[in-house]
Amino acid sequence: MTELHYLNFEKASEASFLAACKLLSPDERVRAFAYRNECSRRQTVFARYLLAARLSAGQTLSLEYTPSGKPLCAALGHISISHTDNMVCVAISNREIGVDIELIRQSRACASTRFWTEEEQAFIQNSTRRDKAFLHLWTRKEAFLKAQGGGWHGSAGKYSCIHDTIHESEQGKIIIWHLQSFNLSGSYTGALCTRDYKDEYTLQEAALPF
């Protein structure tokens, strides 16, 4: 079972922000405050607050990172983090996982062949709502790349995220990635990617520290 936790911090007070900071390790606080943009700092802190809330009482959140920037947390298992606008979301699972959320808004579809397969480009171009089609594929692509640990400049254009499964060959073995789309609070769309199985998931809105 995969846990999805999300939080809208639009109305968070400074006291709430500082309370969330206290649950982070010194390294994670440094990471958060390295951002000059206040929204980016808040996104970083509140996303990690969601993870810290799943730890035992008295523990502070400490993360490690792969060379590609994928976060790791030995205390929780496999994790993934996403944020957009005033919304943050984290996924926690016992297998490789990726999550992405985006604010639903009009956007110009990206036609770059570097990031999209021919099938995906056709899907966007032939849609009556290209902006929605673009966001649908964007979140699925992001979730897949986070789970896989690749990146937009690596595997993005090799795999189509239109279908609910992606088959990848790794050292002679076939890995199957499973994609699921979901919505948050009506204004946000998201996607989840898990390895080997189409995992059931719970979706829970979190409360601010106070």
Buried (B, 14 or more C-beta within 10 A) or exposed (E): EBBBBBBBBEEBEEEBBEBBBEBBBEEBBEBBEEBEEEEEBBBBBBBBBBBBBBBEEEEBBBBEEEEEEBBEBEBBBBBBBBBBBBBBBBBBBEEBBBBBBBBBEEBEBEEEEEBBBEEBBEBBEEBEEBBBBBBBBBBBBBBBBBBBBBEEEEBBBEBBBBEEEBEBEEEEEEBEBBBBBBEBEEEBBBBBBBBEEBBEBEBEEBEBBE
